[in-house]
Amino acid sequence: MDELAYLIEYETMLLGRHVHLAHAKLDGERLDRSAYILLSRIRMQGPMSIGQLSDAFDLDVSTLNRQTAALMRSGLVERIPDPEGGIARKFRITGEGERRLDAERDERTHTFESILADWTPEEVATLAGCLKRFNTAIERLSGRPWPRP
């Protein structure tokens, strides 16, 4: 298993590099990695407080304050009263945040479709299933599940 774990580590390192380079080459306005991930989580889960974001991402509040402040300055999220009546204010994705997230996801999806163009549908389904299983195993070990559609 040690050798296989090494190969997986190496291939995931390369995957991260390839995704980063493909993202850098995309046209138009880009969301940085933290903005893309935060917006994706807020979209899936609904409005979230700083505390909820801290728990979800295992990041300190000061880091999230900086990241959410940048999102607010860009008009991608807004602070709202807790819809459930709690004390903490929550961050909600704005129309502009939805638009930018959709545009980014569409471009990323198109890039993956180009990469996988000569794969069979079965091979693509196998890859998608393995990636989901890999990610859910990580989430189970960390105790931080990611909401899925």
C-alpha positions in Angstrom: 0.0 0.0 0.0 2.9 2.4 0.7 3.9 2.5 -3.0 0.3 2.9 -4.1 -0.3 5.7 -1.5 2.9 7.4 -2.9 1.6 7.2 -6.4 -1.8 8.6 -5.4 -0.1 11.5 -3.6 2.0 12.2 -6.6 -0.9 12.1 -9.0 -3.0 14.3 -6.8 -0.1 16.8 -6.6 0.0 16.8 -10.4 -3.8 17.1 -10.6 -3.7 20.2 -8.4 -1.0 21.7 -10.6 -2.9 20.9 -13.8 -6.1 22.4 -12.5 -4.3 25.5 -11.3 -2.6 26.0 -14.7 -5.9 25.4 -16.6 -7.7 27.9 -14.3 -5.0 30.5 -14.9 -5.4 30.2 -18.7 -9.2 30.7 -18.6 -10.5 33.9 -20.2 -12.5 36.5 -18.3 -12.7 37.5 -14.7 -11.5 34.8 -12.4 -12.5 33.9 -8.8 -9.6 33.0 -6.6 -9.6 29.6 -5.1 -10.9 30.7 -1.7 -13.7 32.7 -3.2 -14.8 29.8 -5.5 -14.8 27.4 -2.6 -16.6 29.7 -0.2 -19.2 30.7 -2.7 -19.8 27.0 -3.6 -20.3 26.1 0.0 -22.7 29.0 0.7 -24.7 28.1 -2.4 -25.0 24.5 -1.3 -25.7 25.1 2.4 -27.5 28.5 2.3 -26.6 31.5 4.4 -23.7 30.8 6.8 -22.2 32.7 9.8 -18.5 33.1 10.3 -18.7 30.4 13.0 -20.4 28.0 10.6 -17.8 28.7 7.9 -15.0 28.2 10.5 -16.4 24.8 11.5 -17.0 23.8 7.8 -13.5 24.7 6.6 -11.5 24.3 9.8 -10.1 27.8 9.4 -9.7 30.5 12.0 -12.2 33.3 12.2 -9.6 35.9 11.3 -8.8 34.2 8.0 -12.5 33.9 7.2 -13.1 37.5 8.1 -10.5 38.5 5.5 -11.9 36.2 2.9 -15.5 37.2 3.4 -14.6 40.9 3.5 -13.0 40.5 0.1 -16.2 38.8 -1.2 -18.3 41.6 0.2 -16.1 44.3 -1.4 -16.5 42.5 -4.7 -20.3 42.3 -4.3 -20.3 38.5 -4.3 -21.9 38.0 -0.8 -23.9 40.2 1.6 -24.4 40.0 5.3 -28.0 39.4 6.4 -29.8 38.8 9.7 -30.0 35.1 10.5 -33.1 33.9 8.7 -33.7 31.5 11.6 -33.7 34.3 14.1 -30.2 33.6 15.6 -28.0 36.4 16.9 -25.1 36.0 14.4 -25.4 37.6 11.0 -24.9 35.3 8.0 -23.4 35.6 4.6 -25.6 35.1 1.6 -24.5 34.8 -2.0 -25.6 37.8 -4.2 -26.9 37.7 -7.7 -23.5 38.8 -8.9 -21.9 36.0 -6.8 -24.3 33.5 -8.4 -23.4 34.8 -11.9 -19.7 34.7 -11.3 -19.8 31.2 -9.7 -21.9 29.9 -12.6 -19.6 31.3 -15.2 -16.5 29.9 -13.4 -18.1 26.5 -13.0 -19.2 26.5 -16.7 -15.7 27.2 -17.8 -14.2 24.6 -15.5 -16.7 22.0 -16.7 -15.9 22.8 -20.3 -12.2 22.3 -19.6 -12.9 18.9 -18.0 -15.1 18.0 -21.0 -12.2 18.8 -23.3 -9.8 16.8 -21.3 -12.1 13.8 -21.2 -13.3 14.0 -24.8 -11.7 10.7 -25.8 -12.8 8.8 -22.7 -15.8 6.6 -22.8 -18.9 7.5 -20.7 -18.1 4.5 -18.6 -14.6 5.7 -17.9 -15.8 9.2 -17.0 -18.5 7.7 -14.7 -15.8 5.5 -13.0 -13.5 8.5 -12.5 -16.4 10.6 -11.0 -17.4 7.7 -8.7 -13.8 7.2 -7.5 -13.3 10.9 -6.9 -16.5 11.1 -4.9 -15.6 8.1 -2.9 -12.1 9.5 -2.2 -13.5 12.9 -1.2 -16.2 11.4 1.1 -13.5 9.2 2.8 -11.5 12.4 3.5 -14.6 14.1 4.8 -15.5 11.2 7.0 -12.0 11.2 8.6 -12.0 14.9 9.1 -15.6 15.0 10.4 -16.4 17.8 7.9 -18.8 16.5 5.2 -19.4 18.6 2.2 -23.0 19.1 1.1 -23.7 17.6 -2.3 -26.5 18.1 -4.8 
